[in-house]
Amino acid sequence: MSTFQVVTPNDLSVATKSLESKFQELMDIVVKEKSTKSNEETFLTKEETSKLLRCSIPTVNRRVSQGILSAYKIKGDTVKTAVRFKKSDVLNLFTPSSYDTIK
């Protein structure tokens, strides 16, 4: 046998308010997570940078010396090669181009 449950407009109002509250909590979590991720910067080693750019490490060094790519030294590290690159800087090296500009 099936049973019926009577739902009053007041019950619907309470359920709607509860759902709206839960939805707002979830939206707050999503916004907080996005802002946290956007504030974090990923740094890459020379090896990771060369793999991402699909070029050699000497090419990465050359782009740094030409001022095309910014390198960040780790504070207190005396090793000359201990530099990092912002992933966003590396990705910004890629620019859209048309076929005409390649010729």
Secondary structure, DSSP 8 states (H G I E B T S, - for coil): --------HHHHHHHHHHHHHHHHHHHHHHHHHHHHHHH---EE-HHHHHHHHTS-HHHHHHHHHTTSS--EE-TT---TT-EEEEHHHHHTT-----HHHH-
